[in-house]
Amino acid sequence: MEHNVFEQMANRYDTEERIELANIIVKEVKAELQHSTTKSLLDYGSGTGLISLELAELVDSILLVDSSKQMLEVAEAKISRKGILNSSVLYSDFTQETPELKSDIIIMSLVLLHIPDTTKILQELFTILNDGGKLMIIDFDKNEKISHPKVHNGFSHEELQEKLEEVGFQSNEIKTFHHGKGIFMKQDAAMFISTSIK
């Protein structure tokens, strides 16, 4: 198992900038979660729960999944401090092995860019979703200014659309909703939200 850089970042992960960005994402996701109070939500690559724990009252249950134990420890501390009763955590990396799970909604926020084989992870998430379930991906639009050996430089909407269709998603909607200064590896960047139905 390769060294997980997120382990060292966990305790200082919730910076002001990250919280600010998370709030922008939460606002966008909330609009997509109308009438979801009976639904289960899985946050893949949840980190410290900056996004999903803000959605707790909109859904029936939340499962925060991350491959960093330390991130999940921070998330668990928040869950207990805030007295959130419908959220739990799971230490797992679906790129290695996917546990037997089912969910109505999956959210993956600023995670896809860290996963080398995007098609494989989309297939795993497709399998976990219940029929009629919804996958929400929040990530960066393709950005030519960014070049990093371990991170995709964002995604073009067409490319992502093709991958989602290939995996079997029925309808896909992708829209850019935020432009920010220095938000992607210190570069100005745009974020999109993609909503797909199984």
C-alpha positions as CSV (number, residue, x, y, z in Angstrom):
1,M,0.0,0.0,0.0
2,E,1.6,3.2,-1.0
3,H,2.1,6.0,1.5
4,N,-1.1,8.0,1.9
5,V,-0.2,11.7,1.9
6,F,-3.7,12.5,3.3
7,E,-2.7,10.8,6.6
8,Q,-0.2,13.5,7.5
9,M,-2.6,16.2,6.4
10,A,-5.6,15.1,8.4
11,N,-5.2,17.2,11.5
12,R,-4.6,20.4,9.6
13,Y,-6.8,19.6,6.6
14,D,-9.7,21.9,7.5
15,T,-8.0,25.2,6.5
16,E,-10.0,28.4,6.0
17,E,-9.7,28.0,2.2
18,R,-10.9,24.4,2.3
19,I,-13.8,25.3,4.5
20,E,-14.8,28.2,2.2
21,L,-14.6,26.0,-0.9
22,A,-16.5,23.2,0.9
23,N,-19.3,25.7,1.7
24,I,-19.6,26.7,-2.0
25,I,-19.8,23.0,-2.9
26,V,-22.3,22.2,-0.1
27,K,-24.6,25.0,-1.4
28,E,-24.6,23.4,-4.9
29,V,-25.1,19.9,-3.6
30,K,-28.0,20.9,-1.3
31,A,-30.0,22.0,-4.4
32,E,-29.6,18.5,-5.8
33,L,-30.8,16.8,-2.5
34,Q,-34.3,18.2,-2.4
35,H,-36.7,15.4,-1.4
36,S,-33.9,13.0,-0.3
37,T,-34.9,12.6,3.4
38,T,-35.5,8.8,3.0
39,K,-32.3,8.3,1.0
40,S,-28.9,6.9,2.0
41,L,-25.8,8.9,1.0
42,L,-22.3,7.7,0.6
43,D,-19.5,10.2,0.5
44,Y,-16.6,8.6,-1.3
45,G,-13.2,10.2,-0.4
46,S,-15.0,12.1,2.3
47,G,-11.9,13.3,4.1
48,T,-12.9,15.0,7.3
49,G,-16.5,15.2,6.3
50,L,-16.4,18.9,5.3
51,I,-19.1,18.4,2.8
52,S,-21.3,15.4,3.8
53,L,-21.6,16.3,7.4
54,E,-23.2,19.6,6.3
55,L,-25.9,17.5,4.5
56,A,-26.8,15.3,7.4
57,E,-30.3,16.7,8.0
58,L,-31.2,16.4,4.3
59,V,-30.8,12.6,4.0
60,D,-31.7,9.5,6.0
61,S,-28.1,8.3,6.6
62,I,-24.6,9.1,5.6
63,L,-21.6,6.8,5.2
64,L,-18.2,8.6,5.0
65,V,-15.7,6.4,3.1
66,D,-12.1,7.3,3.0
67,S,-8.7,5.5,2.6
68,S,-7.1,7.7,5.3
69,K,-7.8,6.5,8.9
70,Q,-6.7,9.9,10.3
71,M,-9.1,11.8,8.1
72,L,-11.9,9.5,9.4
73,E,-10.8,10.0,13.0
74,V,-11.2,13.8,12.5
75,A,-14.6,13.1,10.9
76,E,-15.7,10.9,13.8
77,A,-14.7,13.5,16.3
78,K,-16.9,16.1,14.4
79,I,-19.8,13.6,14.3
80,S,-19.7,13.1,18.1
81,R,-19.0,16.8,18.8
82,K,-22.0,17.9,16.7
83,G,-24.2,15.0,17.9
84,I,-24.9,13.8,14.4
85,L,-26.8,10.5,14.8
86,N,-27.2,9.4,11.2
87,S,-23.6,9.4,10.1
88,S,-20.9,6.7,10.3
89,V,-17.5,6.1,8.8
90,L,-15.8,3.3,6.8
91,Y,-12.1,2.9,6.2
92,S,-11.9,1.6,2.6
93,D,-10.3,2.2,-0.8
94,F,-12.6,1.1,-3.6
95,T,-9.7,1.2,-6.1
96,Q,-8.3,-1.8,-4.2
97,E,-11.4,-3.6,-3.1
98,T,-15.1,-2.6,-2.9
99,P,-17.1,-3.9,0.1
100,E,-20.7,-5.1,-0.3
101,L,-22.6,-1.8,0.0
102,K,-25.7,-0.2,-1.4
103,S,-26.6,3.5,-1.5
104,D,-29.2,5.8,-3.1
105,I,-26.8,8.7,-3.6
106,I,-23.1,8.8,-3.9
107,I,-21.1,12.0,-3.8
108,M,-17.5,12.4,-4.8
109,S,-16.1,15.8,-4.3
110,L,-12.6,16.7,-5.5
111,V,-11.6,13.1,-5.4
112,L,-11.8,11.9,-9.0
113,L,-8.7,13.9,-9.9
114,H,-6.6,11.8,-7.4
115,I,-7.7,8.5,-8.9
116,P,-5.6,7.2,-11.9
117,D,-8.2,4.8,-13.3
118,T,-11.3,6.9,-13.5
119,T,-13.3,4.3,-15.4
120,K,-12.7,1.6,-12.8
121,I,-13.8,3.8,-9.9
122,L,-17.0,4.9,-11.8
123,Q,-17.8,1.2,-12.4
124,E,-17.4,0.4,-8.7
125,L,-19.6,3.3,-7.7
126,F,-22.2,2.3,-10.4
127,T,-22.4,-1.2,-8.8
128,I,-22.9,0.3,-5.3
129,L,-25.8,2.6,-6.4
130,N,-29.3,1.3,-6.1
131,D,-31.3,1.4,-9.4
132,G,-32.5,5.0,-10.0
133,G,-29.7,6.1,-7.7
134,K,-27.7,9.3,-8.2
135,L,-24.0,9.9,-8.6
136,M,-22.7,13.4,-8.0
137,I,-19.2,14.3,-8.9
138,I,-17.7,17.7,-8.1
139,D,-14.4,18.4,-9.6
140,F,-12.3,20.8,-11.6
141,D,-12.8,21.7,-15.3
142,K,-9.8,20.7,-17.4
143,N,-6.9,23.1,-16.7
144,E,-3.9,23.2,-19.0
145,K,-1.9,25.2,-16.5
146,I,-1.8,22.2,-14.2
147,S,0.6,19.4,-14.6
148,H,1.3,16.8,-11.8
149,P,2.3,13.2,-12.1
150,K,-0.3,12.0,-9.5
151,V,-3.3,14.3,-10.3
152,H,-5.5,14.7,-13.3
153,N,-5.5,18.3,-14.5
154,G,-9.3,18.4,-14.3
155,F,-11.8,16.9,-16.7
156,S,-13.5,18.0,-19.9
157,H,-17.3,17.6,-19.7
158,E,-17.4,15.6,-22.9
159,E,-14.7,13.2,-21.8
160,L,-16.5,12.6,-18.4
161,Q,-19.9,12.3,-20.1
162,E,-18.5,9.6,-22.4
163,K,-17.0,7.6,-19.4
164,L,-20.3,7.8,-17.5
165,E,-22.3,6.6,-20.4
166,E,-19.8,3.8,-21.0
167,V,-20.2,2.6,-17.4
168,G,-24.0,2.6,-17.9
169,F,-25.4,5.8,-16.4
170,Q,-28.6,6.7,-18.0
171,S,-28.7,10.5,-17.8
172,N,-25.8,12.8,-17.2
173,E,-25.9,16.5,-16.6
174,I,-22.7,18.4,-16.1
175,K,-22.4,22.1,-15.4
176,T,-19.7,24.5,-14.3
177,F,-20.9,26.4,-11.1
178,H,-17.9,28.2,-9.7
179,H,-14.8,30.0,-10.7
180,G,-12.2,30.7,-8.0
181,K,-8.8,32.2,-7.6
182,G,-5.9,29.9,-6.7
183,I,-8.2,27.0,-5.8
184,F,-6.6,24.2,-7.9
185,M,-2.9,23.8,-7.0
186,K,-2.7,27.5,-6.5
187,Q,-4.1,28.2,-10.0
188,D,-7.4,29.9,-10.8
189,A,-9.9,27.2,-11.8
190,A,-13.5,26.4,-12.4
191,M,-15.5,23.6,-10.7
192,F,-18.3,21.5,-12.2
193,I,-21.0,19.3,-10.8
194,S,-22.0,16.2,-12.7
195,T,-25.2,14.5,-11.8
196,S,-25.8,11.0,-13.2
197,I,-28.7,8.6,-12.7
198,K,-28.3,4.8,-12.7
